[in-house]
Amino acid sequence: MRSLLIALLFLFFFAGNSHATTNNDSLLTGTWKGTSICQVKPSACNDEIAVYHFTKGPIPNTYHVVANKIVNGVEEDMALSDFTFNPADNSLFCYIEKYKVSIKFTVKGNSMEGTLTSGDKLYRIIKLTKAG
């Protein structure tokens, strides 16, 4: 009887975690659009309309992101990156080694707000809303 109870608890634990990951996946996957506002002025940095395409990664709570900007009404590639989602605080994080920058978002329903930083320097404030 005790073995059955332990097996059931084990099953419920993993079923619950799978459900939470599925909820995160449906919330995060898809297209997010918004603004990416430069915080370093004057500089070569420009304010942009941003479009982020999220797909589920191979590991739970990871997401592959294609980050684009709109130029003359057309999406242009900016970066490919992998984000990790922390369900404890609804945050997404990635570090892009090539550029030595960190991007962190806080997700609130169909919107997310975040920053792009290099070291302690804030470069961009990014605000996105899930499309469609």
C-alpha positions as CSV (number, residue, x, y, z in Angstrom):
1,M,0.0,0.0,0.0
2,R,2.8,2.4,0.9
3,S,4.5,1.7,-2.5
4,L,1.2,2.5,-4.3
5,L,0.9,5.8,-2.4
6,I,4.5,6.8,-3.3
7,A,3.9,5.8,-7.0
8,L,0.7,7.9,-7.1
9,L,2.5,10.9,-5.5
10,F,5.3,10.6,-8.0
11,L,2.8,10.4,-10.9
12,F,0.9,13.5,-9.7
13,F,4.1,15.5,-9.2
14,F,5.3,14.9,-12.8
15,A,1.8,15.3,-14.3
16,G,1.5,18.7,-12.5
17,N,4.9,19.8,-13.8
18,S,4.0,18.7,-17.3
19,H,0.8,20.7,-17.2
20,A,2.6,23.8,-15.9
21,T,5.1,23.6,-18.8
22,T,2.3,23.1,-21.3
23,N,0.6,26.3,-19.9
24,N,3.9,28.2,-20.2
25,D,4.4,26.9,-23.8
26,S,0.9,28.1,-24.9
27,L,1.4,31.4,-23.2
28,L,4.9,32.1,-24.6
29,T,5.0,30.5,-28.0
30,G,4.0,32.7,-30.9
31,T,4.7,36.2,-32.2
32,W,5.2,39.1,-29.9
33,K,5.3,42.7,-31.2
34,G,6.2,46.1,-29.6
35,T,8.8,48.7,-29.0
36,S,12.5,48.5,-28.3
37,I,13.5,52.0,-27.1
38,C,17.2,53.0,-27.0
39,Q,18.4,54.3,-23.7
40,V,21.9,55.5,-24.9
41,K,21.6,58.9,-26.5
42,P,23.2,60.3,-28.5
43,S,24.5,57.1,-30.1
44,A,24.1,54.9,-33.2
45,C,21.3,53.1,-31.3
46,N,17.8,53.7,-32.7
47,D,14.3,53.2,-31.4
48,E,12.7,50.2,-33.2
49,I,9.5,48.3,-33.7
50,A,10.4,44.8,-32.5
51,V,9.0,41.4,-33.4
52,Y,10.0,38.3,-31.4
53,H,9.0,34.8,-32.6
54,F,9.0,32.3,-29.7
55,T,9.1,28.5,-30.3
56,K,9.4,25.8,-27.7
57,G,12.9,24.7,-27.0
58,P,14.1,21.1,-26.6
59,I,14.3,21.3,-22.8
60,P,11.3,22.3,-20.5
61,N,11.1,26.0,-19.9
62,T,13.4,26.9,-22.8
63,Y,12.4,28.9,-25.8
64,H,14.1,29.6,-29.1
65,V,13.6,33.2,-30.2
66,V,14.0,34.9,-33.6
67,A,14.2,38.6,-32.8
68,N,13.5,41.0,-35.7
69,K,12.9,44.7,-36.2
70,I,10.6,46.4,-38.7
71,V,12.3,48.5,-41.3
72,N,10.2,50.1,-44.1
73,G,7.4,47.8,-43.2
74,V,9.4,44.6,-43.5
75,E,10.9,42.4,-40.8
76,E,14.7,42.3,-40.7
77,D,16.7,39.7,-38.8
78,M,18.5,40.9,-35.7
79,A,19.4,37.9,-33.6
80,L,18.6,34.3,-32.8
81,S,18.7,33.3,-29.1
82,D,17.6,30.8,-26.5
83,F,15.7,32.0,-23.5
84,T,15.0,30.3,-20.2
85,F,11.7,30.8,-18.5
86,N,11.5,30.9,-14.7
87,P,7.9,30.1,-13.7
88,A,8.6,31.3,-10.1
89,D,8.7,34.9,-11.2
90,N,7.4,34.7,-14.8
91,S,10.7,35.9,-16.2
92,L,12.6,35.1,-19.4
93,F,16.4,35.4,-19.6
94,C,19.1,35.0,-22.1
95,Y,22.7,36.0,-22.4
96,I,24.1,36.5,-25.9
97,E,27.8,35.8,-25.7
98,K,28.6,37.2,-29.2
99,Y,27.4,40.7,-28.1
100,K,28.0,40.3,-24.4
101,V,24.4,41.4,-23.6
102,S,21.7,40.1,-21.4
103,I,18.0,40.3,-22.1
104,K,15.5,39.8,-19.3
105,F,11.7,40.0,-19.6
106,T,8.9,39.8,-17.1
107,V,5.8,38.2,-18.5
108,K,2.3,39.4,-17.4
109,G,-0.4,37.7,-19.4
110,N,-0.2,38.8,-23.0
111,S,2.4,41.4,-22.4
112,M,6.1,41.3,-21.4
113,E,8.5,44.1,-20.5
114,G,12.2,43.8,-20.3
115,T,15.6,45.2,-20.7
116,L,18.7,44.7,-22.8
117,T,21.9,45.4,-20.8
118,S,25.6,45.0,-21.2
119,G,27.2,44.7,-17.8
120,D,25.6,47.4,-15.7
121,K,24.7,49.6,-18.7
122,L,21.1,49.7,-19.8
123,Y,20.8,49.9,-23.6
124,R,17.2,49.2,-24.3
125,I,13.7,49.0,-22.8
126,I,11.6,46.5,-24.6
127,K,7.8,46.2,-24.4
128,L,6.0,43.5,-26.3
129,T,2.4,42.3,-26.7
130,K,1.4,38.9,-27.9
131,A,0.0,39.1,-31.5
132,G,-3.2,37.4,-32.5
